[in-house]
Amino acid sequence: MNPRPENRPEDFRLRLLALDIDDTLTGSDHTISAANVAAIAEARAAGVEVILITGRRYKGSAERFAVQLGLGALTYCYCGASANRPDGVVDEHRPLPFNLALDIARFAHDRSLPMQAYMDDVIYGEPSVGERGRLLEGLGLLSAANTIVPDLAAFFTDQGRPPTQLVPLGAEAVEAVREKFGALSAGEDAGPGTEYGPLQLYLHDPGTMLVRMTILKGGVNKGETLARHCRRFGFLRSETAALGDSAMDAPMLAFAARGVAMSTAPDWVKAHASAVAPAGDDAAAVVIRRLLGGQQGNPARSPE
């Protein structure tokens, strides 16, 4: 990735703010605090375009946060594999390569490995996904499959198109799929300027019974999504800021002129940022107001 653009604090003028949702905007109660809502409204009133770039699906998920915040720009879901307009119309869609999606689905099916597939914001799964999916849903970590199908690969073939993402569930499924297909991914911190493989893999909750992995099209990551938005709508990289907390956010934090990691982010994710936010459910509000304040308390020079 190209080096972060250098500009003095007094020269920085925020025009585009990219935000993750979970554990960035939302707090311990999984809602956006009043302070964070107010700070985003202040940013928009100051002429800043605010976009959400999330790993969530749109319908019934990222959608409700975009509506709550009154955002008029695109909302990027699945790390940018789907760009959604405020009216719900999909503006851009970058699904998995069809043949690779079939290969992964057949591999999991033949071994009875639980895996979910997301298509049109509906979650599909084979019977093997049921128990583990319900466990994750009960813990608020993942939605259970809306629709059970006998064979995901056969379903994709019948539909004549691939899913947006695949999610193997559990250590056995994750390790088997990663061993078989992991060499096709550029790595979790890949961002703009990387030579991408055909897949992008993200590991969640490793070492726990909740371990799972997101599989997206290669080159679909939050950093590339932010870069694409800048090119399409005429923003300079030097005018951007981003807030996030997880592996999925690392490329976005590295790309933005002001990339701010939340205090709960892993150390390696913080290393991709230019600053670290203070702790607390209102941390996003603190950061946004500092960004709007120009050189006064700008978080690019004032990490925790």
Kinemage of the C-alpha trace (Angstrom):
@kinemage 1
@onewidth
@group {chain A} dominant
@subgroup {mainchain}
@vectorlist {calphas} color= white
{ca met a 1} P 0.000 0.000 0.000
{ca asn a 2} L 1.207 3.497 -0.759
{ca pro a 3} L 2.315 5.534 2.269
{ca arg a 4} L -0.326 7.554 4.084
{ca pro a 5} L -0.482 11.122 2.698
{ca glu a 6} L 1.354 13.602 4.888
{ca asn a 7} L -0.307 16.848 5.831
{ca arg a 8} L 0.123 19.105 8.804
{ca pro a 9} L -2.699 19.136 11.386
{ca glu a 10} L -3.595 22.692 10.482
{ca asp a 11} L -3.891 21.701 6.807
{ca phe a 12} L -6.262 18.777 7.337
{ca arg a 13} L -9.852 19.375 6.267
{ca leu a 14} L -12.208 16.453 6.651
{ca arg a 15} L -14.559 15.853 3.699
{ca leu a 16} L -15.210 12.095 3.877
{ca leu a 17} L -15.686 10.047 7.049
{ca ala a 18} L -15.872 6.247 6.800
{ca leu a 19} L -17.244 4.382 9.811
{ca asp a 20} L -17.413 0.776 10.902
{ca ile a 21} L -20.524 -0.126 12.911
{ca asp a 22} L -19.932 -2.895 15.449
{ca asp a 23} L -17.810 -1.913 18.467
{ca thr a 24} L -16.964 1.357 16.715
{ca leu a 25} L -20.255 3.221 16.526
{ca thr a 26} L -22.107 0.774 18.746
{ca gly a 27} L -21.270 0.333 22.403
{ca ser a 28} L -21.586 -2.427 24.954
{ca asp a 29} L -25.392 -2.474 24.511
{ca his a 30} L -25.066 -2.866 20.705
{ca thr a 31} L -26.713 0.504 20.053
{ca ile a 32} L -25.294 3.839 18.902
{ca ser a 33} L -25.066 6.289 21.803
{ca ala a 34} L -26.811 9.641 21.639
{ca ala a 35} L -23.409 11.354 21.697
{ca asn a 36} L -22.213 9.403 18.656
{ca val a 37} L -25.435 10.160 16.775
{ca ala a 38} L -25.087 13.860 17.581
{ca ala a 39} L -21.433 13.989 16.511
{ca ile a 40} L -22.244 12.407 13.156
{ca ala a 41} L -25.024 14.954 12.659
{ca glu a 42} L -22.513 17.724 13.408
{ca ala a 43} L -20.119 16.303 10.835
{ca arg a 44} L -22.812 16.188 8.180
{ca ala a 45} L -23.895 19.728 9.043
{ca ala a 46} L -20.290 20.813 8.500
{ca gly a 47} L -20.398 19.417 4.963
{ca val a 48} L -18.687 16.076 5.663
{ca glu a 49} L -19.979 13.053 3.754
{ca val a 50} L -20.423 10.144 6.158
{ca ile a 51} L -20.473 6.570 4.891
{ca leu a 52} L -20.804 3.226 6.645
{ca ile a 53} L -18.441 0.437 5.570
{ca thr a 54} L -19.412 -2.712 7.419
{ca gly a 55} L -19.184 -6.476 7.283
{ca arg a 56} L -22.930 -6.667 7.896
{ca arg a 57} L -25.622 -7.348 5.333
{ca tyr a 58} L -27.909 -4.428 4.426
{ca lys a 59} L -31.533 -5.482 4.829
{ca gly a 60} L -32.629 -5.323 8.443
{ca ser a 61} L -29.059 -4.859 9.642
{ca ala a 62} L -26.815 -2.056 8.367
{ca glu a 63} L -29.947 -0.476 6.922
{ca arg a 64} L -31.406 0.391 10.316
{ca phe a 65} L -28.215 2.196 11.383
{ca ala a 66} L -28.066 4.173 8.131
{ca val a 67} L -31.696 5.195 8.638
{ca gln a 68} L -31.114 6.097 12.296
{ca leu a 69} L -28.215 8.353 11.294
{ca gly a 70} L -30.115 9.880 8.368
{ca leu a 71} L -27.304 9.108 5.940
{ca gly a 72} L -27.829 10.004 2.297
{ca ala a 73} L -24.721 8.403 0.819
{ca leu a 74} L -24.059 4.797 -0.126
{ca thr a 75} L -23.828 2.176 2.622
{ca tyr a 76} L -21.186 -0.455 1.897
{ca cys a 77} L -21.915 -3.957 3.189
{ca tyr a 78} L -19.874 -7.149 3.216
{ca cys a 79} L -16.784 -4.873 3.405
{ca gly a 80} L -17.832 -3.287 0.115
{ca ala a 81} L -19.016 -6.287 -1.892
{ca ser a 82} L -22.416 -4.580 -1.945
{ca ala a 83} L -23.061 -0.830 -2.192
{ca asn a 84} L -26.589 0.127 -1.174
{ca arg a 85} L -28.445 3.365 -1.857
{ca pro a 86} L -30.710 4.878 0.816
{ca asp a 87} L -33.758 3.573 -1.101
{ca gly a 88} L -32.390 0.033 -0.715
{ca val a 89} L -31.408 -0.398 -4.362
{ca val a 90} L -28.065 -2.176 -4.802
{ca asp a 91} L -25.831 0.289 -6.631
{ca glu a 92} L -22.888 -2.081 -7.076
{ca his a 93} L -22.357 -5.777 -6.352
{ca arg a 94} L -19.094 -7.742 -6.379
{ca pro a 95} L -19.915 -11.373 -5.508
{ca leu a 96} L -17.552 -14.307 -5.188
{ca pro a 97} L -16.181 -15.866 -8.376
{ca phe a 98} L -18.832 -18.393 -9.425
{ca asn a 99} L -16.577 -21.415 -9.972
{ca leu a 100} L -14.671 -20.821 -6.731
{ca ala a 101} L -17.909 -20.470 -4.770
{ca leu a 102} L -19.034 -23.809 -6.233
{ca asp a 103} L -15.702 -25.436 -5.350
{ca ile a 104} L -15.824 -24.218 -1.744
{ca ala a 105} L -19.469 -25.194 -1.316
{ca arg a 106} L -18.863 -28.688 -2.727
{ca phe a 107} L -15.791 -29.118 -0.541
{ca ala a 108} L -17.816 -28.253 2.592
{ca his a 109} L -20.824 -30.315 1.520
{ca asp a 110} L -18.783 -33.463 0.872
{ca arg a 111} L -17.351 -33.235 4.404
{ca ser a 112} L -20.563 -32.088 6.159
{ca leu a 113} L -18.791 -28.899 7.243
{ca pro a 114} L -21.223 -26.206 8.442
{ca met a 115} L -21.158 -23.105 6.243
{ca gln a 116} L -23.472 -20.194 5.518
{ca ala a 117} L -23.960 -18.395 2.208
{ca tyr a 118} L -25.237 -14.840 1.763
{ca met a 119} L -27.182 -14.019 -1.402
{ca asp a 120} L -29.504 -11.029 -1.832
{ca asp a 121} L -29.111 -10.401 1.913
{ca val a 122} L -30.704 -13.773 2.660
{ca ile a 123} L -28.636 -16.278 4.642
{ca tyr a 124} L -28.656 -19.833 3.321
{ca gly a 125} L -27.258 -22.959 4.910
{ca glu a 126} L -27.299 -26.727 4.641
{ca pro a 127} L -28.793 -28.836 7.473
{ca ser a 128} L -25.317 -29.141 9.032
{ca val a 129} L -25.282 -25.397 9.724
{ca gly a 130} L -28.392 -25.405 11.887
{ca glu a 131} L -27.079 -26.153 15.384
{ca arg a 132} L -23.946 -24.010 15.223
{ca gly a 133} L -25.778 -21.164 13.496
{ca arg a 134} L -28.409 -21.113 16.236
{ca leu a 135} L -25.662 -21.056 18.878
{ca leu a 136} L -24.001 -18.033 17.303
{ca glu a 137} L -27.337 -16.290 16.859
{ca gly a 138} L -28.205 -16.876 20.520
{ca leu a 139} L -24.962 -15.168 21.508
{ca gly a 140} L -25.697 -12.231 19.213
{ca leu a 141} L -22.664 -12.975 17.024
{ca leu a 142} L -24.269 -14.187 13.820
{ca ser a 143} L -27.713 -14.550 12.352
{ca ala a 144} L -28.923 -18.091 11.884
{ca ala a 145} L -29.679 -19.203 8.332
{ca asn a 146} L -32.994 -17.866 7.052
{ca thr a 147} L -33.307 -20.696 4.554
{ca ile a 148} L -32.012 -24.278 4.711
{ca val a 149} L -31.171 -25.921 1.381
{ca pro a 150} L -29.960 -29.495 0.830
{ca asp a 151} L -26.896 -28.526 -1.196
{ca leu a 152} L -25.461 -25.004 -1.478
{ca ala a 153} L -23.522 -25.712 -4.675
{ca ala a 154} L -26.632 -27.102 -6.344
{ca phe a 155} L -28.566 -24.059 -5.153
{ca phe a 156} L -26.013 -21.653 -6.673
{ca thr a 157} L -26.170 -23.605 -9.939
{ca asp a 158} L -29.975 -23.448 -9.981
{ca gln a 159} L -29.845 -19.688 -9.338
{ca gly a 160} L -27.219 -19.236 -12.047
{ca arg a 161} L -25.126 -16.899 -9.911
{ca pro a 162} L -22.736 -16.959 -6.939
{ca pro a 163} L -23.267 -15.732 -3.365
{ca thr a 164} L -21.858 -12.488 -2.025
{ca gln a 165} L -19.985 -14.254 0.770
{ca leu a 166} L -19.469 -17.633 2.390
{ca val a 167} L -18.952 -18.210 6.126
{ca pro a 168} L -17.612 -21.561 7.378
{ca leu a 169} L -18.585 -22.078 11.026
{ca gly a 170} L -16.497 -23.787 13.711
{ca ala a 171} L -12.858 -24.787 14.014
{ca glu a 172} L -13.082 -27.905 11.846
{ca ala a 173} L -14.772 -26.100 8.969
{ca val a 174} L -12.542 -23.036 9.200
{ca glu a 175} L -9.296 -24.989 9.305
{ca ala a 176} L -10.282 -27.336 6.490
{ca val a 177} L -11.436 -24.540 4.179
{ca arg a 178} L -8.467 -22.334 5.035
{ca glu a 179} L -6.000 -25.174 4.392
{ca lys a 180} L -7.621 -25.933 1.033
{ca phe a 181} L -8.261 -22.400 -0.220
{ca gly a 182} L -6.190 -20.057 1.984
{ca ala a 183} L -3.384 -19.677 -0.573
{ca leu a 184} L -5.868 -17.855 -2.825
{ca ser a 185} L -6.149 -14.932 -0.360
{ca ala a 186} L -3.812 -11.937 -0.088
{ca gly a 187} L -4.116 -11.746 3.739
{ca glu a 188} L -6.297 -9.910 6.241
{ca asp a 189} L -4.407 -6.614 6.086
{ca ala a 190} L -4.364 -6.400 2.276
{ca gly a 191} L -5.403 -2.992 1.012
{ca pro a 192} L -5.130 -0.691 -2.024
{ca gly a 193} L -1.932 -1.361 -3.937
{ca thr a 194} L -1.880 -5.066 -2.999
{ca glu a 195} L -1.721 -7.779 -5.644
{ca tyr a 196} L -4.940 -9.566 -4.708
{ca gly a 197} L -5.749 -13.238 -5.069
{ca pro a 198} L -9.204 -14.411 -6.158
{ca leu a 199} L -10.416 -14.644 -2.542
{ca gln a 200} L -10.328 -12.520 0.611
{ca leu a 201} L -10.473 -14.394 3.937
{ca tyr a 202} L -11.178 -12.952 7.394
{ca leu a 203} L -10.939 -15.013 10.582
{ca his a 204} L -13.215 -14.222 13.549
{ca asp a 205} L -12.842 -15.313 17.194
{ca pro a 206} L -9.924 -17.713 16.633
{ca gly a 207} L -9.252 -20.204 19.406
{ca thr a 208} L -12.860 -20.186 20.631
{ca met a 209} L -15.915 -22.341 19.980
{ca leu a 210} L -17.304 -19.367 18.026
{ca val a 211} L -14.555 -19.307 15.415
{ca arg a 212} L -15.769 -18.593 11.879
{ca met a 213} L -14.360 -17.182 8.656
{ca thr a 214} L -15.709 -14.720 6.109
{ca ile a 215} L -14.891 -15.470 2.467
{ca leu a 216} L -15.252 -12.623 -0.036
{ca lys a 217} L -14.104 -11.900 -3.552
{ca gly a 218} L -10.410 -10.993 -3.746
{ca gly a 219} L -9.870 -7.248 -3.555
{ca val a 220} L -13.079 -6.705 -1.584
{ca asn a 221} L -11.910 -5.034 1.604
{ca lys a 222} L -12.714 -1.827 3.415
{ca gly a 223} L -9.563 -0.038 2.294
{ca glu a 224} L -10.222 -0.739 -1.366
{ca thr a 225} L -13.866 0.227 -0.860
{ca leu a 226} L -12.887 3.599 0.606
{ca ala a 227} L -10.430 4.151 -2.249
{ca arg a 228} L -13.109 3.296 -4.837
{ca his a 229} L -15.554 5.708 -3.215
{ca cys a 230} L -12.944 8.473 -3.363
{ca arg a 231} L -12.257 7.857 -7.049
{ca arg a 232} L -15.924 7.688 -7.954
{ca phe a 233} L -17.092 10.760 -6.057
{ca gly a 234} L -14.045 13.013 -6.296
{ca phe a 235} L -12.577 12.889 -2.784
{ca leu a 236} L -8.856 13.122 -2.119
{ca arg a 237} L -7.244 10.559 0.143
{ca ser a 238} L -5.834 13.469 2.163
{ca glu a 239} L -9.426 14.517 3.003
{ca thr a 240} L -10.492 11.199 4.504
{ca ala a 241} L -10.820 9.758 7.986
{ca ala a 242} L -11.898 6.307 9.136
{ca leu a 243} L -12.813 4.666 12.439
{ca gly a 244} L -12.722 0.915 13.085
{ca asp a 245} L -11.736 -1.828 15.499
{ca ser a 246} L -11.193 -5.172 13.764
{ca ala a 247} L -9.170 -7.065 11.175
{ca met a 248} L -11.703 -6.078 8.546
{ca asp a 249} L -11.027 -2.418 9.359
{ca ala a 250} L -7.223 -2.553 9.114
{ca pro a 251} L -7.026 -1.772 5.347
{ca met a 252} L -9.439 1.157 5.766
{ca leu a 253} L -7.496 2.584 8.711
{ca ala a 254} L -4.270 2.315 6.725
{ca phe a 255} L -5.735 4.029 3.660
{ca ala a 256} L -7.427 7.002 5.349
{ca ala a 257} L -5.426 10.177 6.003
{ca arg a 258} L -6.694 9.938 9.576
{ca gly a 259} L -7.222 6.296 10.499
{ca val a 260} L -8.354 5.926 14.104
{ca ala a 261} L -8.493 2.508 15.796
{ca met a 262} L -10.831 1.986 18.705
{ca ser a 263} L -9.234 1.232 22.064
{ca thr a 264} L -10.501 -2.376 21.937
{ca ala a 265} L -8.773 -3.130 18.612
{ca pro a 266} L -5.993 -5.744 18.541
{ca asp a 267} L -2.513 -4.265 18.646
{ca trp a 268} L -1.755 -5.274 15.066
{ca val a 269} L -4.869 -3.399 13.880
{ca lys a 270} L -3.826 -0.340 15.908
{ca ala a 271} L -0.482 -0.476 14.101
{ca his a 272} L -2.314 0.263 10.830
{ca ala a 273} L -3.907 3.404 12.277
{ca ser a 274} L -2.517 6.868 12.784
{ca ala a 275} L -4.165 7.164 16.195
{ca val a 276} L -6.110 5.294 18.868
{ca ala a 277} L -9.449 6.472 20.243
{ca pro a 278} L -10.163 6.829 23.960
{ca ala a 279} L -12.164 4.096 25.685
{ca gly a 280} L -15.926 4.240 26.163
{ca asp a 281} L -19.202 3.975 24.280
{ca asp a 282} L -18.936 7.644 23.201
{ca ala a 283} L -15.391 7.331 21.857
{ca ala a 284} L -16.501 7.829 18.244
{ca ala a 285} L -18.072 11.161 19.181
{ca val a 286} L -14.848 12.314 20.830
{ca val a 287} L -12.818 11.412 17.746
{ca ile a 288} L -15.256 12.944 15.254
{ca arg a 289} L -15.367 16.234 17.137
{ca arg a 290} L -11.566 16.326 17.273
{ca leu a 291} L -11.418 15.693 13.533
{ca leu a 292} L -13.829 18.546 12.932
{ca gly a 293} L -11.724 20.762 15.163
{ca gly a 294} L -8.814 20.830 12.729
{ca gln a 295} L -5.459 21.129 14.454
{ca gln a 296} L -6.977 21.375 17.925
{ca gly a 297} L -6.756 17.920 19.423
{ca asn a 298} L -6.598 16.265 15.997
{ca pro a 299} L -6.359 12.522 16.723
{ca ala a 300} L -3.675 12.048 14.083
{ca arg a 301} L -1.359 13.725 16.591
{ca ser a 302} L -3.243 12.835 19.776
{ca pro a 303} L -3.580 9.079 20.244
{ca glu a 304} L -4.540 7.762 23.681
